[in-house]
Amino acid sequence: MAYHRTDQYDQEITEAIARQYRAMLSQLGEQPEREGLEKTPERAAKAIQFLTQGYQQDAEAILNGALFTEDYSEMVVVKDIELYSMCEHHLLPFFGKAHVAYIPNGKIVGLSKIPRVVNVFARRLQVQERLTLEIRDVLEKTLQPLGVAVVIEARHMCMMMRGVQNQHSQTTTSAFTGMFQDDARTRAEFMQLIGVKLH
């Protein structure tokens, strides 16, 4: 019996995107009908839908589904969250890790929901700066904590493969609210916990 994938994709959208990929391959001088490329347009159409599935997901709903009342007001840190996103300028990947912290104000959230929120926004066409702010803002709005901190460290294929072709640079972005913004000691404690230096 032949191998068969069971991923679910909208067939009409998949076919429409695949037609565009097929045309692009032709315009680049390739032969989309040859054996190695015959199924590439459909595969690429499914891949881009997977990589942008965050448009169909609601970060607030994810957080609201796992909020709990708890008398805990110390820092909660989830670090080294893997992230993969697509640069909206060149449609090339950038990848790295996010470090997220918040200080509860009567409410905590299930820990697994924080990486899920990172993924919701990462799985959209992005720039790293906006991605950092979107994660911060949804946590601030939904949890209403005493403070939120987000730091993202990422490498961008648009810098590594084209343009300056710099293989070793890493981009770090940060966003803070509340105590992380107003209290230098709180911010320093967070930075020490995640092992990142901001200059």
N, C-alpha and C positions, 0 to 999 in steps of 0.2 A: 504494500500500500504506500502511495506517495506521501511525503511529509506535507502537512498542511497547517499553516498558522491560523490561530483563532482570534487575532486582534480584531476589534470592532472599529470600523471607520465608516463615515458617511460615503456611500458609493458614488453619489453624484459629485460631491466635492473632490473625492479622490480622482475620478476620471477627468474632471476639469483641470486640476493641478497637473496631472500626468500629461495632458495634452500640451501644457505650457513647457514642461520639462523636455518633452519630445521635440518640440519646436526649437527650444534653446540648444539642444544637442546638435540638431541639424545646422543651426546658425553658427555654431562653433566649428563646424567642419567635420563632425562625426557622422556616423551612420547608425541611427537609433535602432534599426532593424537587425543589426548584427548580434550574434549570440550573446556576447558579454553585456550588451546594453539593452537587449530586448525587453527585459522586465525592470530596467532601471527607472524609467519614469514613474511607474506605479510604486516602486519601493521608495523613491525620493518623495513622492506625494504623501505617502503614509508617514515617512520620517518627519517631514516638516510639520504635519499635523500633530504628531507626538511631541515635537520640540516646542510647539506653541499651544499646548493644551491648557495652559494657564488662563487663556481667555475664557474658557468655559467653567472656570472654578472660582469660588467665592471665598476669599481669605477670612472675611468677617464671620461667615457661617461656620467655617472650620473651627475658629476660636470659640465662638459662642456655643458650639456643641460640646465643649469640654471645659467649661468654666466651673470652678468650685470655690465655695466660701471657705476661707482658711485664715487663721490668725497668724500669719507669717509675713514678716516685713524685712527679711534679709535678702540679699542679692541672689537671683536665680540666673545661672549662666549655662547656656548650651553653646558649646564651641566646636569648631572644626566640622561644621555642617557642609558637606560637599554640595557644590552648586555647578550647574552647567546651563549656560544661557546662550542666546544668539544676539550678536551685535546688530542693531538696527541699521547701522550705516553701511555695512558690507555683507550682511547675512553670513558672517563667519562666527564660529563659537568663541566664547570666553568662558573660563572655568577656574574654579578655585574653592575657597571656603568662606563661610560666613560665621561670625561669632555674634551671638545675640544674648542680651541680658535684660532683665527687668527687676524692679523692686516692687513687690506686691503691695496693694493698698486694700486688703480685705478679700481679694480674689486671686486665685492662681489658675493656671491653665495646664492641661495635660501636656507633658513634656514633648511627646511625639508630634504635637500640633505645631510647634515652632519650626522644625524642619519642613513640615508640610506647607506652612505659610511661605517660607523661603522659596520652595519649589513653585508655588502658585505664581509668584512674580517673576522667578527666573525663567519659567516656561512661557515667556512672551518675548517679543522683539524688544530689546532693552539697550540701555546704556547703564554702566555700573553705578553712576551717580544716582540716577533715578531709582534703580533697584534698591539701593541702600535706604533711600527716603521712604519708599513704599512699604518696606518691611517695618521700619520704625513707626510710620504713621498708623498702620493698621493695628499694631500692638498698643500704641498709645490710645487710639480711639476705642478699642474694644475692651482692653483690660483696665483702662484708667489708672495706671500704676503711679508710683512715686517717681518713676523715671524709666526710660528705655535707652539702651545702647546697642548700636549695630555697627560692626566693622566687617568689611568685606575685603579679602585679598584675592586678586585674580590675575590670570595671564590671558592676554588677548591675541587670538590668532591673526587678527587684522594687523597687529604690530609685528608678529613673529613671521608670518608667511609673506606679507606684502609690505608696502610702505617702507618704514625704516628697517624692517627685517631684523629687529632686535630680539634675540632669543632668550635673554635672561632678565628682562625687566618685569616687574610686578607692580600692579596698581592697587593701592590701598585707599579705600573710602570709608568715612565714618559719619555717623549721625547720632545725636544725643538729645534727650529731653530730660526735664525735671532735675533730679539730684545728680545725674550723670553730667548734665550741662552746668549746673550751678555749684557743685561741690567738687573741687579739684581732687580731694582725697578719694572720693567715691569713684571718680573716673579713673584715677591712677590704680586703684585696687582692681578694677575691671581689666585695665590694660595689662596689669601684671598677671592676672589669672589667665588671660588668653595668650600671653607671651608676645604681644605686638607692641612696637614702639611707633608713636606718631610724632614726627618732627615738625 
